[in-house]
Amino acid sequence: MTDRTKLALVKTAHTIIYLVMAAATLFILYAGIAKYRGPLLTVAVVLTGLEAVVFFGNGMKCPLTGLAQKYGAVKGYAFDTFLPEKWTKYTFRFFGTILVVGLALLLLNR
């Protein structure tokens, strides 16, 4: 398999993970606002928790970023996904804030 193909696979996986994690984070906010409790909330919280463990356990970097660079990705905000930079540039600020607000609402609504 060529490096170009490997890079495409890494970018595809990372894009899918990004979208799933974005949905999970937004769902946590929704659950906090709507006072939803149920299995989907559990899945969303577990997914974001696992993401946090992987992210912080890897020195505050996604491990797929290193793989993308290894296979030829050019540095930048969106070099390791197929998403446009305007969607990914403020990922941590945007989704971090949404996650904190969502979790705070869940705790307040207990």
Backbone as a ProteinNet text record, in pm:
[ID]
protein_1_A
[PRIMARY]
MTDRTKLALVKTAHTIIYLVMAAATLFILYAGIAKYRGPLLTVAVVLTGLEAVVFFGNGMKCPLTGLAQKYGAVKGYAFDTFLPEKWTKYTFRFFGTILVVGLALLLLNR
[TERTIARY]
85.3	0	90.1	58.8	140.8	112.2	204.8	185	62.5	37.5	-79.3	-209.8	-215.4	-332.8	-345.9	-233.5	-235.4	-282.2	-236	-278.9	-429.1	-479.9	-623.5	-702.8	-653.3	-720.7	-718.5	-604.6	-593.5	-687.7	-688.8	-776	-923.2	-957	-1095.3	-1135.4	-1052.1	-1080.6	-1092.3	-1000.7	-1000.6	-1123.4	-1164.3	-1283.2	-1407.3	-1419.3	-1533.8	-1534.4	-1419.9	-1409.4	-1445.4	-1396.6	-1426.7	-1577.5	-1644.2	-1788.2	-1867.1	-1826.6	-1893.6	-1874.3	-1752.9	-1726	-1798.1	-1807.5	-1883	-2029.8	-2085.3	-2224.7	-2244.8	-2152.5	-2163.2	-2159.8	-2072.3	-2061.2	-2188.1	-2239	-2362.8	-2480.6	-2479.6	-2586.6	-2582.3	-2462.7	-2450.9	-2511	-2485.2	-2546.5	-2698.7	-2746.6	-2891.1	-2950.3	-2885.6	-2936	-2940.4	-2841.4	-2840.4	-2953.6	-2982	-3089.6	-3226.9	-3242.7	-3372.1	-3395.2	-3295.6	-3302.8	-3324	-3261.1	-3270.3	-3178.3	-3228.4	-3148.3	-3180.5	-3079.7	-3104.6	-2977.1	-2990.1	-2871.9	-2789	-2851.9	-2774.1	-2684	-2730.7	-2646.6	-2526.9	-2551.2	-2441.7	-2336.3	-2380.5	-2287	-2208.1	-2275.8	-2208.6	-2105	-2140	-2046.5	-1926.4	-1951.2	-1840.5	-1748.7	-1805.9	-1723.5	-1637.4	-1696.8	-1617.5	-1513.9	-1547.2	-1449.1	-1330.7	-1358	-1250.5	-1165	-1230.3	-1157.2	-1063.2	-1111.1	-1028.7	-908.9	-931.4	-821.9	-716	-760.6	-666.8	-592	-664.2	-604.6	-501.4	-541.8	-450.1	-339.3	-369.7	-267.9	-162.6	-192.9	-99	-36	-28	37.2	-42.6	-174.9	-265.3	-257	-235	-236.1	-311.5	-378.9	-445.1	-338.9	-341.2	-241.4	-251.2	-367.8	-381.2	-309.3	-286.2	-212.6	-70.4	-5.9	129.7	134.1	33.6	27	8.5	-77.3	-99.8	30.6	105.4	233.9	331.8	330.9	420.8	395.6	270.7	235.5	225.8	273.5	288.9	194.6	114.9	24.6	104.5	58	119.9	56	137	85.1	-14.5	-100.6	-205.1	-316.6	-426.1	-536.4	-612.7	-628	-713.3	-634.9	-507.8	-426.3	-450.3	-511.1	-526.6	-672	-759.4	-897.2	-932.8	-1052.1	-1102.5	-1194.6	-1200.5	-1286.8	-1215.4	-1290.7	-1227.7	-1176.7	-1072.5	-1010	-1109.1	-1203	-1297.2	-1382.8	-1396.3	-1469.4	-1382	-1253.3	-1165.4	-1073	-1062.7	-965.9	-989	-1112.9	-1143.8	-1209.7	-1177	-1238.7	-1234	-1117.1	-1103.6	-1178.9	-1172	-1246.5	-1396.4	-1442.1	-1585.2	-1643.4	-1589.6	-1645.7	-1611.3	-1497.2	-1464.6	-1565.6	-1600.9	-1700.5	-1836.5	-1876.6	-2005.6	-2008.3	-1899.9	-1893.4	-1903.9	-1829.5	-1834.4	-1974.5	-2035.1	-2170.8	-2269.2	-2260.8	-2351.1	-2337.9	-2213.8	-2192.1	-2239.1	-2216.8	-2263.7	-2416.5	-2483	-2629.7	-2678.2	-2610.5	-2648	-2635.2	-2526.7	-2506.6	-2609.6	-2639.3	-2737.2	-2877.6	-2907.2	-3040.9	-3058.3	-2956.9	-2967.2	-3066
-117.8	0	124.4	220	340.6	435	527.6	627.3	713.9	740.6	821.1	751	620	541.6	536.3	517.4	514.9	648.7	758	890.8	907.4	861.6	871.1	791.5	675.7	595	664.6	721.9	794.3	914.2	989.5	1107	1067.6	957.1	909.1	869.5	791.9	750.4	871.7	965.9	1083.8	1171.2	1181.7	1259.6	1196	1064.5	994.8	1011.9	994.4	1011.3	1154.2	1250.9	1390.9	1415.2	1365.7	1387.5	1317	1195.7	1122.4	1195.7	1243.6	1313.2	1447.7	1514.5	1640.5	1613.8	1508.6	1473.6	1436.5	1361.7	1322.6	1445.7	1539.7	1661.6	1745.4	1760.5	1835.8	1765.8	1633.4	1559.6	1580.4	1588.6	1615.7	1751.7	1851.2	1983.1	1972.9	1905.2	1885.9	1817.8	1712	1638.3	1727.5	1813.6	1906.6	2006.7	2055.6	2153.2	2086	1968.4	1899.8	1809.9	1801.9	1714.6	1568.2	1529.8	1392.5	1302.7	1186.4	1081.5	953	880.7	756.3	699	590.1	520	602.4	687.6	768.8	867.5	918.5	1007.7	931.2	811.1	728.8	706	673.3	651.6	779.3	892.9	1019.8	1053.7	1033.9	1064.9	970.2	842.1	745.7	780.2	811.9	847.3	970.7	1075.2	1196	1170.6	1086.3	1050.5	975.7	879.1	805.1	897.3	988	1084.4	1168.6	1211.5	1291.8	1211.6	1086.3	1001.2	983.3	955	936.8	1067.1	1177.6	1307.1	1349	1346.6	1389.7	1287.3	1159.9	1056.1	1061.2	1131.4	1144	1283.6	1348.3	1479.2	1590.5	1586.4	1687.3	1695.1	1579	1567.2	1440.2	1444	1323.7	1230.1	1102.3	1010.4	995.9	1023.9	1014.7	1128.3	1238.7	1349.8	1307.4	1237.5	1187.3	1089.7	1003.9	910.1	983.6	1084.4	1161.8	1227.4	1282.2	1344.4	1240.2	1123.8	1016.1	977.8	982.5	942.1	1058.2	1176.9	1285.6	1403	1409.2	1523.1	1650	1758.6	1888.8	1952.4	2015.5	2073.5	2185.9	2206.3	2306.8	2262.5	2333.6	2295.6	2174.4	2162.2	2057	1956.1	1940.4	1853.4	1704.9	1668.2	1527	1479.5	1560.7	1520.8	1569.2	1534.2	1585.5	1705.6	1756.3	1870.1	2001.6	2104.5	2234.3	2299.8	2378.3	2443.9	2528.7	2593.7	2679.2	2598.4	2467.3	2381.1	2332.5	2322	2258.4	2354.2	2476.2	2568.7	2593.4	2603.6	2633.7	2516	2396.2	2275.6	2270.7	2289.4	2271.9	2379.4	2501.9	2609.2	2587.3	2558.8	2545.6	2423.3	2305.7	2184.8	2169.4	2223	2221.2	2300.7	2417.4	2501.5	2432.4	2377.4	2307.5	2189.4	2115.9	2000.1	2043.3	2145.2	2193.3	2243.1	2320.3	2370.9	2255	2161.3	2046.3	1963.8	1936	1859.1	1935.9	2067.1	2149.2	2145.5	2156.1	2148.7	2012.1	1907.8	1773.1	1763.3	1817.9	1813.3	1899.5	2016.7	2104.5	2044.9	1965.9	1908.5	1775.6	1731.8	1603.4	1608.3
0	0	0	-83.4	-93.6	24.1	46.6	151.4	122.7	-3.6	-40.9	-0.9	-22.8	15.5	167.2	235	382.1	437.9	377.5	421	400.1	288.3	261.9	365.7	404.7	507.1	643.5	679.1	805.9	806.2	696.9	688.4	692.4	628.3	630.9	772.5	838.4	976.5	1067.7	1053.1	1138.6	1113.5	989.5	956	1018.5	1008.4	1067.4	1219.5	1281.4	1426.3	1465.6	1391.7	1419.1	1416.8	1314.2	1300.6	1410.9	1445.3	1554.1	1686.4	1712.4	1838.8	1843.2	1731.8	1726.4	1758.1	1699.3	1726.1	1872.8	1930.2	2071.2	2161.3	2131.2	2211	2200.1	2080.4	2061.7	2129.2	2129.4	2196	2347.4	2403.8	2547.4	2579.8	2496.9	2517.8	2507.5	2404.6	2388.6	2512.4	2559.2	2675.4	2799	2812.8	2925.9	2917.8	2799.2	2780.4	2794.9	2732.6	2730.1	2851.8	2938.5	3056.9	3017.3	2908.1	2858.5	2939.8	2973.4	3034.9	2960.1	2922.6	2851.8	2794.4	2720.6	2669.7	2570.7	2492.9	2398.7	2472.1	2584	2663.9	2719.7	2765.7	2817.4	2709.5	2589.7	2477.9	2449.6	2445.6	2416.5	2523.9	2649.5	2758.7	2755.1	2730.8	2722.4	2605.4	2490	2373.8	2400.3	2457.3	2483.4	2592	2687.4	2790.1	2731.4	2644.4	2578.3	2492.1	2422.9	2340.1	2426.4	2540.9	2631.8	2682.2	2718.5	2766.5	2657.9	2536	2424.4	2396.2	2392.2	2360.4	2466.1	2591.7	2697.3	2719.6	2698.7	2712.3	2602.9	2495.7	2384.3	2379.2	2494.8	2500.4	2436.6	2447.1	2392.2	2239.9	2177.4	2031.3	1995.2	1885	1836.3	1778.7	1813.5	1758.3	1606.3	1549.8	1404.4	1332.5	1401.8	1341.9	1307.3	1398.7	1373.3	1257.3	1249.8	1137	1005.5	1005.7	883.5	837.7	931.1	896.2	843	905.8	862.6	716.8	674.7	538.5	441.1	482.7	386.9	398.4	503.1	518.2	544.5	487.9	507.6	630.3	714.4	837.9	811.2	908.1	902.6	994.1	996.4	1084.9	1033.9	905	850	767	795.8	711.9	737.3	849.4	881.8	875.1	814.2	786.5	646.3	602.9	475.5	496.4	618.1	649.9	619.4	581.7	554.4	682.9	668.3	783.4	862.1	795.4	867.2	965.1	944.1	1037.4	1151.8	1128.6	1227.7	1302.4	1256.5	1313.9	1462.5	1503.8	1644.4	1715.1	1673.8	1728	1879.8	1937.8	2082	2158.9	2113.5	2180.8	2168.4	2048.8	2022.5	2094.2	2063.3	2122	2269.5	2311.4	2454	2534.7	2484.4	2551.5	2553.5	2441	2433.9	2530.4	2538	2627.9	2773.8	2811	2950	2985.2	2896.6	2921.7	2930.9	2839.4	2840.8	2967.3	3007.9	3130.7	3253.7	3254.3	3366.8	3375.7	3262.8	3262.8	3310.6	3269.4	3316.3	3467.4	3520.5	3667.4	3739.1	3684.9	3747.5	3745.2	3643.7	3628.5	3701.1	3772	3843.6	3951.5
[MASK]
++++++++++++++++++++++++++++++++++++++++++++++++++++++++++++++++++++++++++++++++++++++++++++++++++++++++++++++

